[in-house]
Amino acid sequence: MKWKLGVAMSSDTCRSLKYPYVTVTLKVADPSGQITDKSFEMTIPQFKNFFRQFKEMASVLETV
């Protein structure tokens, strides 16, 4: 998993955004085993929640 923090300053449809966001990229294997990158953006609160859940899943997988 890779992530990066960004701030959009403006766009063609909105002159003043100025909100931070996080872009997350995951490597995902399809049923045939081919690995592809999947990227998505989320707000800071969404990322904190996602990261907390991701850590919980990792700790559960370590016990299996």
C-alpha positions in Angstrom: 0.0 0.0 0.0 1.2 3.5 -0.9 -0.4 6.7 0.1 0.3 10.4 -0.5 -1.2 13.6 0.8 -2.4 16.3 -1.5 -4.3 19.6 -1.5 -6.4 20.7 -4.4 -6.3 24.5 -4.7 -8.9 25.0 -7.5 -10.4 23.5 -10.5 -12.3 24.5 -13.6 -15.6 24.2 -11.7 -14.6 25.4 -8.3 -12.3 28.4 -7.7 -11.4 27.7 -4.1 -11.1 24.1 -2.8 -8.1 24.1 -0.4 -9.0 20.8 1.3 -6.4 18.1 1.9 -7.0 14.6 0.6 -5.1 11.3 0.6 -4.5 9.2 -2.5 -4.1 5.5 -1.7 -2.7 2.9 -4.2 -3.1 -0.8 -3.5 -1.7 -3.7 -5.4 -4.5 -6.2 -6.0 -4.3 -9.7 -7.5 -7.2 -10.9 -9.7 -8.4 -14.5 -9.7 -5.8 -15.4 -12.3 -3.0 -14.0 -10.2 -2.3 -10.9 -12.3 -1.4 -7.9 -10.1 -2.8 -4.4 -10.8 -2.7 -1.1 -9.0 -6.0 0.3 -7.8 -6.0 4.0 -6.6 -8.7 6.0 -4.8 -8.9 9.3 -3.0 -10.4 10.0 0.4 -10.6 12.8 3.0 -8.3 12.8 6.0 -11.0 11.5 8.4 -11.8 8.7 5.9 -8.1 7.8 5.6 -7.6 7.7 9.4 -10.6 5.3 9.7 -9.4 3.2 6.7 -5.9 3.0 8.2 -7.2 1.9 11.6 -9.3 -0.8 10.0 -6.4 -1.9 7.8 -4.1 -2.3 10.9 -6.8 -4.3 12.7 -7.1 -6.6 9.6 -3.3 -7.0 9.5 -3.2 -8.0 13.2 -5.9 -10.6 12.8 -4.1 -12.1 9.7 -1.0 -12.4 11.8 -2.8 -14.7 14.2 -4.0 -17.1 11.5 
